[in-house]
């Protein structure tokens, strides 16, 4: 779905996305957080991306992951935090998980200050009661932007498969402590999250009528673990 968004003038965008074992924070946990930075008007290849992934098992490691990612967002000195369904899902998920930590990390200032632009929110609000809410991929396609694909163990990855298959397998690998195996899982995480982070930036620019030349969208990555 195209959306005529008027988000104001922002020079530096910070892109944000999380991956979890389950959509319900009472049953799932945070596995990885992706963060990107793009200066509006600069080449897409100059954008910076960083993936924060779990390093070991346990709630203390999940807390450390969230803390590292939140600090990473604040250090990027952005004007706006850009995401797709992250106000309603990602931040709410992390808020409920933070309540379980002994020392809850502070939420990023970009989110707390109201400078979080959720590209899904306006699209959802414009849908009728019987309309299907558009996915990130469908929104990209509406502008003719390429849709990336991450193929893991022979099948395309999506959020449902990530939570039910990939995330438990990755956590098992962490428990086994085989660094070569863990690195293979991290390669999948990097491809899956980096393409979504760039998708947020590309969609923001399309909604605003700004030019953006993506370098990761449309990439087809195949991985075996």
C-alpha positions in Angstrom: 0.0 0.0 0.0 1.2 3.5 -0.9 0.9 6.1 1.8 1.1 9.9 1.4 3.0 10.4 4.7 3.9 13.9 5.9 6.5 13.0 8.6 8.3 16.3 8.7 11.8 17.1 7.7 14.4 14.8 9.1 18.1 14.7 8.2 19.2 11.5 9.9 16.9 8.4 10.1 17.5 5.5 12.5 15.8 2.3 11.4 14.7 -0.3 14.0 13.5 -3.9 14.0 13.4 -6.9 16.4 13.1 -10.6 16.1 11.6 -12.9 18.8 10.8 -16.5 19.6 7.0 -15.7 19.9 4.7 -12.8 19.3 3.5 -13.0 22.9 6.2 -11.6 25.4 4.8 -13.9 28.1 5.8 -16.9 26.0 8.7 -15.5 23.9 12.0 -13.7 24.3 14.1 -11.3 22.3 16.6 -13.0 19.9 18.0 -10.1 18.0 17.6 -6.3 17.4 18.6 -4.5 14.2 19.5 -0.9 14.0 20.4 1.2 10.9 21.4 4.8 10.2 20.8 6.8 7.0 21.5 10.4 6.2 18.7 11.6 4.0 20.0 12.4 0.5 23.2 10.3 0.8 23.7 7.1 -1.3 22.0 4.0 0.0 25.3 2.3 0.2 26.5 4.8 2.9 23.8 3.7 5.3 25.1 1.9 8.4 23.6 -1.3 9.8 24.3 -3.1 13.0 22.7 -6.4 14.3 22.7 -7.1 18.0 22.2 -10.8 18.6 22.0 -13.0 21.6 25.4 -14.3 22.8 24.3 -16.9 25.4 21.2 -18.3 27.0 19.3 -16.8 29.9 17.3 -13.7 30.8 20.5 -11.8 31.8 21.8 -12.1 28.3 18.4 -11.0 26.9 18.6 -7.9 29.1 22.2 -7.2 27.9 21.0 -7.5 24.3 18.2 -5.0 24.8 20.5 -2.6 26.7 23.2 -2.8 24.0 20.6 -2.2 21.2 19.0 0.8 23.1 22.4 2.4 23.7 23.2 1.8 20.1 20.1 3.7 19.0 20.8 6.7 21.2 24.5 6.9 20.0 23.4 7.2 16.3 22.3 10.8 16.9 19.2 10.4 14.7 16.3 12.9 14.1 13.7 10.2 13.8 13.3 6.5 14.6 11.7 4.7 11.6 10.0 1.3 11.8 7.2 -0.9 10.5 4.7 -1.9 13.3 7.3 -1.3 16.0 5.3 1.1 18.2 2.5 -1.4 18.6 4.5 -4.6 18.5 8.3 -4.2 19.0 8.3 -1.6 21.7 5.4 -3.1 23.6 7.1 -6.5 23.4 10.3 -5.0 24.8 8.5 -3.1 27.5 6.9 -6.3 28.8 10.2 -8.1 28.6 12.0 -5.2 30.4 9.6 -5.7 33.3 11.2 -9.1 33.9 14.8 -7.8 34.1 16.5 -7.0 37.3 17.9 -3.7 35.8 15.7 -2.6 33.0 17.5 -0.6 30.3 16.1 2.9 29.5 14.0 3.2 26.4 15.8 5.1 23.6 15.2 8.8 23.6 14.1 8.9 20.0 11.1 6.7 21.0 10.4 8.5 24.3 10.5 11.9 22.7 7.7 11.1 20.2 10.1 11.0 17.2 9.2 7.4 16.4 7.6 7.2 12.9 5.8 3.9 12.5 5.2 3.4 8.8 2.5 0.8 9.5 0.4 2.9 11.8 -1.1 5.2 9.1 -1.6 2.4 6.7 -3.5 0.4 9.3 -5.6 3.5 10.2 -6.6 4.0 6.6 -7.9 0.4 6.2 -11.5 -0.4 6.4 -12.9 -3.0 8.9 -12.7 -5.8 6.3 -9.5 -4.7 4.7 -6.3 -6.7 5.1 -3.5 -4.8 6.8 -0.6 -4.4 4.4 2.7 -6.2 5.1 6.1 -4.4 4.8 6.7 -6.5 1.6 3.4 -5.5 0.1 4.1 -1.8 0.8 7.5 -2.1 -0.8 5.9 -3.7 -3.9 3.3 -1.0 -4.2 6.1 1.4 -5.1 7.9 -1.1 -7.3 10.7 -1.5 -4.8 12.3 -5.0 -4.8 11.4 -7.4 -2.0 14.3 -9.2 -0.4 14.2 -12.9 0.4 16.1 -14.9 3.0 16.0 -18.7 2.4 17.0 -20.9 5.3 17.4 -24.6 5.0 15.6 -24.6 1.7 12.5 -22.5 2.5 11.8 -18.8 2.7 12.0 -17.2 6.1 9.1 -15.2 7.5 8.2 -14.0 11.0 6.2 -17.1 11.8 8.9 -19.5 10.7 11.6 -17.4 12.5 9.8 -17.7 15.8 8.8 -21.4 15.6 11.9 -22.8 13.8 14.9 -20.5 13.4 15.0 -18.8 16.8 14.8 -22.1 18.9 17.5 -23.6 16.7 19.7 -20.6 17.1 19.3 -20.6 20.9 20.1 -24.4 20.9 23.3 -23.6 19.0 24.2 -21.0 21.7 23.6 -23.7 24.3 25.9 -26.1 22.4 28.6 -23.5 22.3 29.8 -24.4 18.8 31.1 -21.1 17.5 31.2 -22.1 13.8 27.6 -23.2 14.0 26.6 -20.0 15.9 28.3 -17.9 13.2 26.3 -19.6 10.5 23.1 -18.7 12.3 24.3 -15.1 12.8 24.9 -14.9 9.0 21.1 -15.6 8.5 20.2 -13.1 11.2 22.3 -10.4 9.5 20.8 -10.9 6.1 17.2 -11.2 7.4 17.4 -8.1 9.6 19.6 -5.9 7.5 17.2 -6.2 4.5 14.3 -5.2 6.8 16.2 -2.2 8.2 16.9 -0.9 4.7 13.2 -1.6 3.7 12.1 0.8 6.5 14.3 3.5 5.1 13.3 2.9 1.5 9.6 2.9 2.4 10.0 6.1 4.5 11.6 7.8 1.5 9.0 6.5 -0.9 6.2 7.8 1.3 7.9 11.2 1.5 8.6 11.4 -2.2 12.4 11.3 -1.5 14.9 9.5 -3.6 16.7 6.4 -2.2 18.8 3.9 -3.9 18.6 0.6 -2.0 21.5 -1.8 -2.1 20.1 -4.7 0.0 16.5 -4.8 -1.2 16.0 -7.6 -3.7 18.9 -9.6 -2.5 18.3 -13.3 -2.4 20.2 -15.0 0.4 20.4 -18.8 0.8 21.7 -20.3 4.0 22.1 -23.8 5.4 22.6 -24.6 9.1 
